[in-house]
């Protein structure tokens, strides 16, 4: 059974027009007083706007797509649709103050209907989901989706959005003529993914009914050897204390393995393991090496194993080092000698999103204004406008008052920089 959306799309593709109901009703409201069936009395023959609205609604309902047979001849379907409307108009009588609408009024409405018709593209994919089945997680696989334009005007693919960098899509061409198709080649790079994998690809189009056409590639990724987790996120880490987490190296084939060596490409991360430990599940410990400078740090841990088919595993590590409170930037730089007002922002955030309040911002510069934006209980943005980098600004400060015991007053120095 077709849904209402399917019927609407079938109707538009069969008849080559889409009826814009608000426009049709607006025309009916404006033209209502002209509908008359007798010249004996204007007061008894004028049709009210409400009655004309009812007429248009009835026509749209009575001329449903179920009464039209798609023959492949779009022009013939359009003529059949208009003939159907004419038939219903000639067979329906509307009574208003004792008078009915005759055939001339029906023809008048018929002439107005094309004014409310809007041609549009129609994006369609017969098979928007492709399953690759079960694959080793070292594979890279490709599938081609076929995108069709079943509308009346050219379909434009404005951009392609992927849910992950491991899913890459390439479009044959971004303009698809009515009745034509274009290929979208989707590449799925498994690269150590394990288990059920599903990645989305969105095509942004100019189809008014389907702004984003969704495609998906999926599979069951298997492996002989994997790290759990394969990505380590330390979150907000104390820059002066060691943060640790455990990683399990699992051999799904049941073979006993051991860790032969481990290394990191970052001076802030390290991996500890027991080289004598063997088994199907071997534990390693990943840690930070303090002191870690404030900010975001990322790197890779490489594990070398005794497994004959998987001699190497890589772990992605991400950590953000911050003290009890993070303030970025530490100072405000303004172009020296410039008379053009500029805007600067200051981010203030506590570790673990500890709640605090920024009560006031004091800027010792004429015409400068400050706005406090609370993004979460422990995250603020201070936006300062109308800052001017005159030579005398060196040494001036921005004072931010909070209720944090150790940071009741945060001082941000201002300096002029010659470009």
Helices and strands as residue ranges (DSSP letters): H 4-15, E 18-19, H 21-31, G 32-34, H 42-45, H 49-62, G 65-67, H 74-91, E 95-96, E 99-100, H 103-113, G 114-116, E 117-118, E 123-124, E 129-136, E 140-149, E 155-162, E 167-171, E 175-176, E 181-189, E 195-205, E 212-222, E 225-228, E 231-237, E 244-251, E 259-264, E 269-272, E 281-288, E 295-305, E 312-321, E 325-328, E 331-335, E 342-350, G 351-353, E 358-363, E 369-376, E 379-387, G 391-393, E 397-402, E 409-417
